[in-house]
Amino acid sequence: MGTFLSRITGLIRDRIMFSVFGASAGLDAFIIAMRIPNLFREMLAEGSLGSAFTKVFSEVNVNNPNRAKELLAETLWLVTLCVTIFCVIGILLSPQLIDLMTIMAGSGYGSALSLTATNLSRLLFPILGFMVVGSVIMGALHQQGKFFLTATAPILYNCGYIFGSLVISYHLQDLDYSWITQYFGDPAITGLAIGVLIGALGQTLIQLLGIWKSLLSGHIFPPRIRISPEMKQIFFLMAPMTIAASAAQVNQVIVTNFSASLEPGTVTRLLAAFRLLHLPVALFAVAIGVTALPHMTRSIARAGGKISIEVSKEFQNALELVLWLMAPCLVFYLVNSEDLISLLFESGKFQRNDVLESAAALKGYSFAFIAYGLNKVFQSFYFATNRTKYPMKVSIVSIFSNFLFLNLFIDMGIKGMAIAFTCSLSLNSLLLALGLVKTKLDFDWERCLKSLGILIVSSILALIVQVQSNEFLESSLDQTTGFWASFTKLSTSGVLVGLIMILAGSILLRTNPLNLLKKLRK
């Protein structure tokens, strides 16, 4: 529920941002500049540090809660020091980092893209510091079972975008500060960047308040920076995962370069499509992966480091749940991509042509739902079992596959880039699944095959029913255009897919739909 609330504000954020700035070279520059701190954030924070700290902190807390509090304080001080130094270096190297992201930039952008993105990246780099520190705090909150706070904290981050787009950007334009134009470029885009910076700080502070009394009070001062055995264990777990996450970020650099090689606005349109892909992934798959990690870690610790029946059952449940949540998203997005983009983003400077291009990309992205969801659960399992080297190797392979698929499909334009992403992610998921062959998992294979069979049949049925429904509505709503036409088709498709999946779930669980809904509420 917390993730749902934050993602709704995320959609509002994107609609306002796209409406105010449009699919323009200026917004492209901002998105590229944001990818620099995001690149390192996903590599250092979400990709490795957060998961490594959650695992070690959970294990220590089982045996010695007081030592776990000391470990949290020590980690926060050390991470703050390291990330401050890293941010200073990043600000100094911003020109080189942006050049790396825009080597293939098309002639339509000109040199203004790199210059504007470089100036903005200097302003935005501290976001990395806030997010890395926040990932440690998030790990502590997850161990305590406080998932709602970490899920809703990004609302403040999204509010920063909105405040920057609607208030700060107009304020800077009205006052006409010449020094802002001189050092950062377009005052409007600069206002957006300042708002994002404020939002990132707010997201970290609200999470800090969530652990202050219970975990940090009496332990955070005086500052202690030392490399304890537990800290070494965190770094040991981080190393291969950081390399694995680095591979994913290399892929981001490659994708950014390919998208910048197309016409101006492509980066923004591709982002609009990816935001909608990531919405259900974050709402369901990421949430399941995040909650599964501490559960599986504790079960393994109680079983003396072995993969018990309990761990196998938790892993199977997570995989099955992800499949049943991602499959409806796949069939819904595949049929309704254009109406989704139109309903959510078509306004202001985000015009009809932008909608069509983004919708083409979203349709290509739709096939990535299953692989994206499974990857999140696979990664949690590999981390819980200390098998971090294999995902690292798979991620390195994904660099070459991503580059290969992009070269194969780039002639198809923005849709080709989305298809390349889907192919690369699917290969990544397949390799992670193959890595489980030697793992002593005790799955209920009969249930797996039955569940998969029912899911496939119900998904095909949902796809056919949606197509027929949309054809009927289009003929009935030929005089209705815009918002209400899209809303009617999306609502109808959503209800139809939901009913079919509820019926299929009832068949799988051998219960009636009302009892199924009661179980879901529990």
N, C-alpha and C positions, 0 to 999 in steps of 0.2 A: 504493500500500500504506500509506503514511503517513497519507493522508487517510482510508482505510478504518479504520485503528486509532483515529484521533481521533474519527471519527464513531460508532464502537462505544461509546467512552467517553461520547460525547454522548448516545446513547440511554440508557445507564445513568444518566447525570446527570438526564435528563428524567424517567425512570421514578421515580427516588428523589424528585425535587422534586415531581412531581405526586402521588405517593403520600403524602408527608409533609404537603403543604399543600392538596392537592385543588384543584378548580376553584372557588376562593373569591375574595371581594373583595380579601383581603389579597394573594394571589398576583397577581391582576389589577393591583393597585397597583404591585407590584414590577416586573412586566413592562412597564408603562407608564413607570415611572421608568427602567428599563434602556433604553428606546427613545430617551431623550434623548441619552445618550452614543453609543449605537449609530447614531443618526441622523447625528450629526456625524462619527462614525468612518467610516461608509460614504461620506459625502460628501467628506471631506477625505483620508482614508487610502486605503481600498480603491478608492474611486471615481476618484480623480485623482492624489494624491501618489505612491502606490505604483507605479502604472503609468507616470506621467511620469518618476519617478526611474529605474525599471528601463530605460526606453528611452534616456534621456540617459546614464546610467551605462554601459550596454552599448556605446553609440557611442563614448564617450570611452575606454573600456577597450580597444577594438580598436586605437586609435592610440597611447595613452599610459597604460599601466596605473598608473604612479605618480601621475599627475594624477587618475586615477579614485579612488584612495585618499584624496587630499586633498579631492576633491569630496564623498566620503562623510562625512568628518569635519566639513567645513563645513556640510553639510546637516543632520547630526544636531544640531550646536550651535544652528543657527538655528531648526530645527523645535522643539527642546526649549524654547527661549525663547518662541517664539510660542504654542505649545500650553499652556504654563504660564499665560501671561496669559489665554488663551482660557478655560481651565478655571476660573480665578478669576472671570471675568465670568459664565460659565455657572452657577456656584454661586450667585452673587448674583441671577441672573435666573431661578432654578429655579421660583419660583411662577408667573411669567408663562409659562414654557415648558410647565409642566404644565397650566395653564389652557387653553393653545392645544391641547393633546392631548386635553382632556376637555370641550370646549365642549358636546358632544352627549351627555354622560354621562347614563344613564337614572336615573330617580328611585330605582330599587332600590339604587343605590350610596350615595346621599346625599353629603354634603360630605366624609365620611371618606376617600373615594377620592382626591380631590385633595390633601388634607392629608397623607395617608400617602405618596402618590407624590412629593409635593414634598420631604418630609423625606428620603426614600430617594434621590432624584435628587441631592441635595447630597452624600450619602455616596458615590454611585457615579460622579460626574462625573470623578474622576481617571482612570477607566478609559480615557477618551478620550485622555488624554496618553500612557498606556502603549501604546495601540494605534496612534496616529499615529507615534510614534517607532519602533514595531515594524514599521510598513509600509515605512519607509526601509531598515531592516535586512533585511527580507524581500526587497526589491528587489535588494540586493547579493548575498544568498544565491542568488537565482534566476539572476542573471547568472553566478555561479560554478557553476551546475548543481546546487546543494545544495537540491533540492526536498523531500527526505525530512525534514530538520530543520524546515522551515517548515510542513510538513504535520502533523508530530507535536507541534509546540509547543502547539497548542490542547488537548492532553491535560491539561496543567497547568491550563489555564483551566477545563476541565470538572471536574478534581479539586477546584478551588476551590468550585464549586457543590456538589459532593458533601460536602466537608468542612463547608461552611457549613450545609447542610441537616441533616446527621446529628450534627455535633459542636457547632459554635459556637451554633446556634440553641437546642439543648437546654441548653447551658451557661448562656446568657444567661437562659433561662426559670427555671432552677433557682436562680440567684443573685438573681433578682428585682431587677435594677438599675432603680430608679425613674427615674433620669435618662435611661436609654435610651428608656423609654416616653414620657417627656416630650418628648424632642427628635426621636425617630425613629418612634415608634409601636410596633407589635407587636414584642416582643423576638425572636420566632422568625424573622420576616421580616428583621429587622435582622441577625440572625446569618447568614442566607443572603447578604445584601448584603456583609457583611464577608468572607465566604469567596470571593465572586466577585471582590472587589477584590484579594485576595491571589493568586488564580489568574491574573488579568490581568497582575499584576506579574511572576509567575513565567514566563508565556509570553514576555514581552518579554526578560527576562534570559537565558533559555536560548538565544534566538536571537542575542543580543548575544555570548554566549560562542562561538557558531559562526563569527563573523567577526573576533573580537578579534585573534588571532595573525596571520591571513593578510591582513587589510585595515586594521585600526585601530591596532595596536601601532606606536608611533613617529609616528603622525599625529594622534591625537585630542587630545593635549596639546602645547603650551598651547592653550586654547580660541581658535578663530578664527571670528568672525562677520562675513562679508562677502558682498556680492552680486556673485558672479563671472558672467561671460558664460554659463557652463553653468547657474548657478542661475537666471538670467533665462530661459533656455530651458525649464527645469523649470516655472517659474511660468507661462510662456507656454502650455505644453501643459496645465497644470493648469486654467487659467481656464475654457475651455469645458467641460471634463470636470466641473469642480466645479459649474458651472451645470446640466449634464446630471444629475449625481448629486443636486443640490438638488431637481430636479424629482421624482426618485424618492423623496426623503425627504418632500416635500410629499404625495406619494401615501400614504406611511406615516402621516402625520398624519391624512389624510382617513380611511384605513382604521381607525386607532385610534379616531377619533371615532365612526365608524359602529358599530364593535364595542362601544364603551362605551355606545352608545344602546340596546343590547339587554340582556337579563337578566344579572345578575352571574354571572361564570364564563365568559362568552362569549369574553373576551380570552384566557383560559387554554386553552379548548377549541380556539380557532382556532390558537393557537400550537402545540398538540400536532399538529394536522394539518399545519401548515406545516413543522414540524421534519421530518416524514417525507417531505414533498415535497422539501425541501432536501437530504435525505440523499444520494440518487443524483445530484442536480444537483451537489453539492459533490464527490462521489466521482469523477464522470466529467467533467461539463461544465466546471466551474471548473478542474479539474486540466488539462484539455486546453487551455482558454483561457489559463491561466497559463503553460504550457510553450510554447504556440504564439507568444506575444508576443515573447520574446527571440529565438526562431528566425527569425521573419519579419523582425524588426528588423535582425538581422545580415545576412540575405539581401538586404534592400533596401539596406543600407549597402555591401555588396560589389558590388551592381549599380549603384552611383552614384545611389541615390535612386529607382530605377525599379522597377516591379513586373515582375520577371523570371518566367520559366517556373517556376523553383524556388519562388518565392513563391506563384504560383498553385497549384502542386501541393501545397504545404504547407497552404494555405488550404482547398483542396478535400478533402484528406485529413482535416483537422480537422472540417470540416462533416459529411463522410460518417461519420466515427467517432462523432460526437455523435449523429447520427440513429440509428445502429445500436445505440447504448447507451441512448438515451432511449425509443425505441419499445417495447422489452420492458418497461421500467418503467411506461409508460403502460398497457399491456394488463394487467400484473400488478396494479397499484394499482386499476384500474377494477373488477376483479372481487373483489379481496380487501381492500378498505379497512377493513371492520368487523373482520375477523379480525386485521389488522395492528395496529390501535389497541388491540384487546382484549389481544392477546398481549404487546404492549410496555408499555402504560400502565395497564391495568385492575388496580389494587391500592390498598390503603389508602383514602384519601379520594377517589380518582378512581373514581367509581362507574359503573354500567352506563349511566345516562342521559348521562353525560359522554362515554362511549365512542361511543354512537349519534350524538350531536351532532358529535363530532370526525370520525367516519367519514363523515358526510354532507358535511362540509367537504372532507375528503380526496378524496372522489369527484369533487367539483367542481374541486379543484386538479389532479387527474390529467391533465386535458387540457392543462395548462400545461407539461408536461415538454418537448415538442418546442420550443416557443417559448423557454422558459427556457434550454435547452441551446444553441440557435442564437444567442441574444443574446450569450452569453458569448464565442463565437467571433467573431461580428460585431464586438463591441466591441474585441477584441484586434486584428483586422485594421484597423479604422478608426484605432486608436491607432498601430499600426506604420507606417501610411501618412500620418500627420499630418493626417488628415481628421477632426478632432475637433469641428468646428462642426455638421456634419450630425447626429451622434448627440445633440448638445445640443438641436437643434430638435425632433428626434423625442421626446426626453424631455419637453419642454415640452408637446407635443401630448398626451402620455400623461397629464398632469395632468387635462386636460379630459375625456379619454376615460374615465379611472378614475372621476372624479366622476359622469359620465353613467351608466356601467354600474352603479355602486353604487346610484344612485337607481332604476335600472330593476329591480334584483334584490333590494333590501334587504327587500322584503316576504316573500321566501323564507327570511329568517333567516340563519343562519350558512352554509348551503349557497349562498345567493344571493351572499354576500360572496366566497366562493371562486370562483364562476362569474364574477363581475365582475372579479376579479383575472386569471383566465384570459383573458377577452375583451380586457382592456386590454393584457396582456403579448403576446398573439397579434398585436394590431394593431401594437404596438411592433416586433415581430420582422418583420412584413410590410413596414413602412416602412423598416427598416434594410436589408432585402433589396432593395427597390426602389432604394435609394441606390447600389447596386452596379452599376446598369445602365450608367452612364457610365465605370465603371472598366475598364481594359484587362486583364481577367483572361483567362487562357488555360486554360479548363476543358476537360476531356474530357467533353463533353456526352453522348456515347453511353454512357459508363460511368455517368454520373450518372443517366440515365433508367433504365438497366438495374438499377442498385443500388436506386433508389427503388421500381421496380415489384416487385422481389423482396421488399423490406422491407414494402411494403403488404400483399402477399398473405400473407406469413408472419405478420404481426401479426394479421390477421383470423383466420387459422387458429388462432393461439395463443389468441385471445380465445374462439373457439368451443369449443376443446378444454378450456379452463379451466372454462367454464360447465358443460359436460357432466360434467367431473370432480368439480366441487363438488357438483352435484346428486346424483351417485352416492354421494359420501362422506357427504353429509348424511343420506341414507337409511340408509347403513351404520353411521353413528356416532350414531344417534338417542339412544343411551343414554350417549354420551360428551359431556361439556360442558367448557367452560372452556378451560384451557391446552392440553390434548392434542388437543382437536378442532380448535382454531385452528392449532396447530402442524402437525397432519397435513395439513390443507387447504393451508396455505401452502407446506409442503415439497413436496407433490405438484404444486401449481401452478408453483412455482419450477423444479422439474426438467423439467416439460413445456415451459414457455416456453424454458428453456435449450436443451433438445434441438432444438426447432423452429428456434430462431435459429442454432444451430450448423449444422444441416442447410442452412438458407437461406444462411448465410455460405459454406458449402462449395460450394454451387451457384454463387454469385456469383464466387468465386475459382477455380472449376473444379478443386477438389481434394477429397480425402476428409477426413472430420472429424478423423482422427488427425493428418494433416499441418496442418490448420487449428489444432489445439491446440498443435502444435509452434511454429507461427508466432506464436501468441499468447504463448507462454512466452518467446520471444525478445524 
